[in-house]
Amino acid sequence: MAPILKVTDLCKAYAGGFEALKGVSLEIDEGEILALLGPNGAGKTTLISTVCGITTATAGSVSVGGHDTITDFRAARAMIGLVPQEINLEPFERVQNTVRFSRGLFGKPANPALIEKILKQLSLWDKRDNQIRELSGGMKRRVLIAKALSHEPRVLFLDEPTAGVDVELRRDMWEIVAELKRDGVTIILTTHYIEEAEAIADRVGVISDGEILLVEDKDTLMARLGKKELEVQLTEPLSEVPASLQSEALRLSDDGGALIYTYDTRAERTGITKLLAAVADAGLTLRDVVTRQSSLEDIFVDMVHKEDGA
């Protein structure tokens, strides 16, 4: 089956010579959630803006549902919903009128039942007659999502949708995204919150300096790049790693109360048995042993640092 979104060798350069996108290629299947991770200035918002027709590409092509975004812009754009970072809403307009208007902009006929469903799905139905200015920041973000869904898009872009909202609302948003996925909507999510990618994404893309470093299944990525840490907690703190243990891949915790050993879960032998024997031979007494799996955040930071030559 052909991907619902296909980006091919997309470039965006500005008059001063700055290259925001450097030959980005990306394919996204219908009904999947892709989390696009990257530091500030990596090109995430520029990529979304270019796909949505807000910014004009210097080179390359984009197709949505088989429609080219240049030669068949209206059909392509009608398949896309966009929730931008900035909250830019008419403060004196009422919630349901704002959402209805967005649907009309795409030439869709009035559909009160659909608008009611969307507002209820986003816990906005009780606020439908409120003016936008009366809403909290989190509720305004829900209105942005309702606007983006009003014309029944098949591809939804969420550009930092939970920036500045509290943890409880962030979890509500994850549930909303999961429900949209069940409805068959394809979702591309940019985020600084690594836990969002871990919680809801099918695949993770990493972008840095205008280039895609990788796009991979989340679980496969963590299995391929993830490492585990073994924390050997000691009964007495140390000021430094004993000389007899310095040949091991060990570091001392900040408080000196534990030795930390990083190992590859894919290796045939982890070296843990040898390590524990060496710790005992050094005359150290263990209080406890704890393991920790690398998170996506660890993987992401490590990858971007390698790309930067750090």
Summary of the structure (lengths in Angstrom):
residues: 310
radius of gyration: 24.2
end to end distance: 40.2
largest distance: 78.4
contacts: 927
relative contact order: 0.13
helix: 35%
strand: 28%
